[in-house]
Amino acid sequence: MPKASVKRLIECKKKDLINLVLDIEKYPEFVPFCYDAKIYENKDQGDLKNIIADLTIGKGPFKDTYKSDVVFNKKKDSIFVKNIDGPLNHLSNNWIFSDKKNGYTEVIFDIDFEIKNKFLNSLMIVSFQFGLEKIADAFQKRAEELFHSSKN
């Protein structure tokens, strides 16, 4: 099962970075391998925000859509995602956000998943860390673009 973790220091306010991650329907605009995104449900429940969303991801001829349960914990400044339907046997990812000095936010992103198709799963294991770094780069670039445009 591919597992990885990425830690980044991003020049962006924590609140803005969390909002960027929760703005799932914009992912196709900047996230590599993401072709479509749709939110079905978005509910605030006290300290939690619950989102049910579909993401269509892939590369080349391989594209598939999976449904996720996204939970933002407002007190812990964390987002936990797990799959509820689609081509994955298992998906869990966790985002943790921490304020740092001078308008920077530290983000730790952990992911663990397994694709039902064993062949595709073995392909993903080989290129997984590279793909995850590309996705982390995309979020960082988008956050810094938004941060710099809001300063002007």
Contacts in CASP RR format, 6 or more apart in sequence:
PFRMAT RR
TARGET T0000
AUTHOR 0000-0000-0000
METHOD contacts of the structure
MODEL  1
MPKASVKRLIECKKKDLINLVLDIEKYPEFVPFCYDAKIYENKDQGDLKN
IIADLTIGKGPFKDTYKSDVVFNKKKDSIFVKNIDGPLNHLSNNWIFSDK
KNGYTEVIFDIDFEIKNKFLNSLMIVSFQFGLEKIADAFQKRAEELFHSS
KN
1 90 0 8 1.000
1 112 0 8 1.000
1 113 0 8 1.000
1 114 0 8 1.000
1 121 0 8 1.000
2 111 0 8 1.000
2 112 0 8 1.000
2 113 0 8 1.000
2 114 0 8 1.000
2 121 0 8 1.000
2 124 0 8 1.000
2 125 0 8 1.000
2 128 0 8 1.000
3 110 0 8 1.000
3 111 0 8 1.000
3 112 0 8 1.000
4 110 0 8 1.000
4 111 0 8 1.000
4 128 0 8 1.000
4 129 0 8 1.000
4 132 0 8 1.000
5 108 0 8 1.000
5 109 0 8 1.000
5 110 0 8 1.000
5 111 0 8 1.000
6 107 0 8 1.000
6 108 0 8 1.000
6 109 0 8 1.000
6 132 0 8 1.000
6 133 0 8 1.000
6 136 0 8 1.000
7 106 0 8 1.000
7 107 0 8 1.000
7 108 0 8 1.000
7 109 0 8 1.000
8 106 0 8 1.000
8 107 0 8 1.000
8 109 0 8 1.000
8 136 0 8 1.000
8 139 0 8 1.000
8 140 0 8 1.000
9 100 0 8 1.000
9 104 0 8 1.000
9 105 0 8 1.000
9 106 0 8 1.000
10 17 0 8 1.000
10 104 0 8 1.000
10 105 0 8 1.000
10 106 0 8 1.000
10 107 0 8 1.000
10 139 0 8 1.000
10 140 0 8 1.000
10 143 0 8 1.000
10 144 0 8 1.000
11 103 0 8 1.000
11 104 0 8 1.000
11 143 0 8 1.000
11 144 0 8 1.000
11 147 0 8 1.000
12 20 0 8 1.000
12 103 0 8 1.000
12 104 0 8 1.000
12 105 0 8 1.000
12 143 0 8 1.000
12 144 0 8 1.000
12 146 0 8 1.000
12 147 0 8 1.000
13 103 0 8 1.000
13 105 0 8 1.000
13 147 0 8 1.000
14 77 0 8 1.000
14 97 0 8 1.000
14 98 0 8 1.000
14 99 0 8 1.000
14 105 0 8 1.000
16 143 0 8 1.000
16 146 0 8 1.000
16 147 0 8 1.000
16 150 0 8 1.000
17 97 0 8 1.000
17 105 0 8 1.000
17 107 0 8 1.000
17 143 0 8 1.000
18 72 0 8 1.000
18 77 0 8 1.000
18 79 0 8 1.000
18 97 0 8 1.000
20 139 0 8 1.000
20 142 0 8 1.000
20 143 0 8 1.000
20 146 0 8 1.000
21 79 0 8 1.000
21 95 0 8 1.000
21 139 0 8 1.000
22 49 0 8 1.000
22 51 0 8 1.000
22 70 0 8 1.000
22 72 0 8 1.000
22 79 0 8 1.000
24 37 0 8 1.000
24 39 0 8 1.000
24 51 0 8 1.000
24 53 0 8 1.000
24 55 0 8 1.000
24 70 0 8 1.000
25 37 0 8 1.000
25 38 0 8 1.000
25 39 0 8 1.000
25 53 0 8 1.000
26 37 0 8 1.000
27 34 0 8 1.000
27 37 0 8 1.000
27 55 0 8 1.000
28 34 0 8 1.000
28 35 0 8 1.000
28 36 0 8 1.000
28 37 0 8 1.000
30 138 0 8 1.000
30 139 0 8 1.000
30 141 0 8 1.000
30 142 0 8 1.000
31 135 0 8 1.000
31 138 0 8 1.000
31 139 0 8 1.000
32 131 0 8 1.000
32 134 0 8 1.000
32 135 0 8 1.000
32 138 0 8 1.000
33 57 0 8 1.000
33 58 0 8 1.000
33 59 0 8 1.000
33 131 0 8 1.000
33 134 0 8 1.000
33 135 0 8 1.000
34 55 0 8 1.000
34 56 0 8 1.000
34 57 0 8 1.000
35 56 0 8 1.000
35 57 0 8 1.000
35 58 0 8 1.000
35 63 0 8 1.000
36 54 0 8 1.000
36 55 0 8 1.000
36 56 0 8 1.000
36 65 0 8 1.000
37 53 0 8 1.000
37 54 0 8 1.000
37 55 0 8 1.000
37 56 0 8 1.000
38 53 0 8 1.000
38 54 0 8 1.000
39 51 0 8 1.000
39 52 0 8 1.000
39 53 0 8 1.000
40 52 0 8 1.000
40 53 0 8 1.000
40 54 0 8 1.000
40 67 0 8 1.000
41 50 0 8 1.000
41 51 0 8 1.000
41 52 0 8 1.000
42 49 0 8 1.000
42 50 0 8 1.000
42 51 0 8 1.000
43 49 0 8 1.000
43 50 0 8 1.000
43 51 0 8 1.000
46 74 0 8 1.000
47 73 0 8 1.000
47 74 0 8 1.000
47 75 0 8 1.000
48 71 0 8 1.000
48 72 0 8 1.000
48 73 0 8 1.000
48 74 0 8 1.000
49 71 0 8 1.000
49 72 0 8 1.000
49 74 0 8 1.000
50 69 0 8 1.000
50 70 0 8 1.000
50 71 0 8 1.000
51 69 0 8 1.000
51 70 0 8 1.000
51 71 0 8 1.000
51 72 0 8 1.000
52 67 0 8 1.000
52 68 0 8 1.000
52 69 0 8 1.000
52 70 0 8 1.000
52 84 0 8 1.000
53 67 0 8 1.000
53 68 0 8 1.000
53 70 0 8 1.000
54 65 0 8 1.000
54 66 0 8 1.000
54 67 0 8 1.000
54 68 0 8 1.000
55 65 0 8 1.000
55 66 0 8 1.000
55 68 0 8 1.000
56 63 0 8 1.000
56 64 0 8 1.000
56 65 0 8 1.000
57 63 0 8 1.000
57 64 0 8 1.000
57 65 0 8 1.000
57 66 0 8 1.000
58 64 0 8 1.000
62 120 0 8 1.000
64 86 0 8 1.000
64 87 0 8 1.000
65 86 0 8 1.000
65 87 0 8 1.000
66 83 0 8 1.000
66 85 0 8 1.000
66 86 0 8 1.000
66 87 0 8 1.000
66 88 0 8 1.000
66 91 0 8 1.000
67 83 0 8 1.000
67 84 0 8 1.000
67 85 0 8 1.000
67 86 0 8 1.000
68 81 0 8 1.000
68 82 0 8 1.000
68 83 0 8 1.000
68 84 0 8 1.000
68 91 0 8 1.000
69 81 0 8 1.000
69 82 0 8 1.000
69 83 0 8 1.000
69 84 0 8 1.000
70 79 0 8 1.000
70 80 0 8 1.000
70 81 0 8 1.000
71 79 0 8 1.000
71 80 0 8 1.000
71 81 0 8 1.000
72 78 0 8 1.000
72 79 0 8 1.000
73 79 0 8 1.000
73 80 0 8 1.000
76 96 0 8 1.000
77 96 0 8 1.000
77 97 0 8 1.000
77 98 0 8 1.000
78 94 0 8 1.000
78 95 0 8 1.000
78 96 0 8 1.000
78 97 0 8 1.000
79 94 0 8 1.000
79 95 0 8 1.000
80 92 0 8 1.000
80 93 0 8 1.000
80 94 0 8 1.000
80 95 0 8 1.000
81 91 0 8 1.000
81 92 0 8 1.000
81 93 0 8 1.000
81 94 0 8 1.000
81 95 0 8 1.000
82 91 0 8 1.000
82 92 0 8 1.000
83 90 0 8 1.000
83 91 0 8 1.000
83 113 0 8 1.000
86 116 0 8 1.000
87 115 0 8 1.000
87 116 0 8 1.000
87 117 0 8 1.000
87 120 0 8 1.000
88 113 0 8 1.000
88 114 0 8 1.000
88 115 0 8 1.000
88 116 0 8 1.000
89 114 0 8 1.000
89 115 0 8 1.000
89 116 0 8 1.000
90 112 0 8 1.000
90 113 0 8 1.000
90 114 0 8 1.000
91 111 0 8 1.000
91 112 0 8 1.000
91 113 0 8 1.000
91 114 0 8 1.000
92 111 0 8 1.000
92 112 0 8 1.000
92 113 0 8 1.000
93 109 0 8 1.000
93 110 0 8 1.000
93 111 0 8 1.000
93 112 0 8 1.000
93 113 0 8 1.000
94 108 0 8 1.000
94 109 0 8 1.000
94 110 0 8 1.000
94 111 0 8 1.000
95 107 0 8 1.000
95 108 0 8 1.000
95 109 0 8 1.000
96 107 0 8 1.000
96 108 0 8 1.000
97 105 0 8 1.000
97 106 0 8 1.000
97 107 0 8 1.000
98 105 0 8 1.000
98 106 0 8 1.000
99 105 0 8 1.000
100 106 0 8 1.000
107 139 0 8 1.000
109 132 0 8 1.000
109 136 0 8 1.000
111 132 0 8 1.000
114 121 0 8 1.000
115 121 0 8 1.000
115 124 0 8 1.000
END
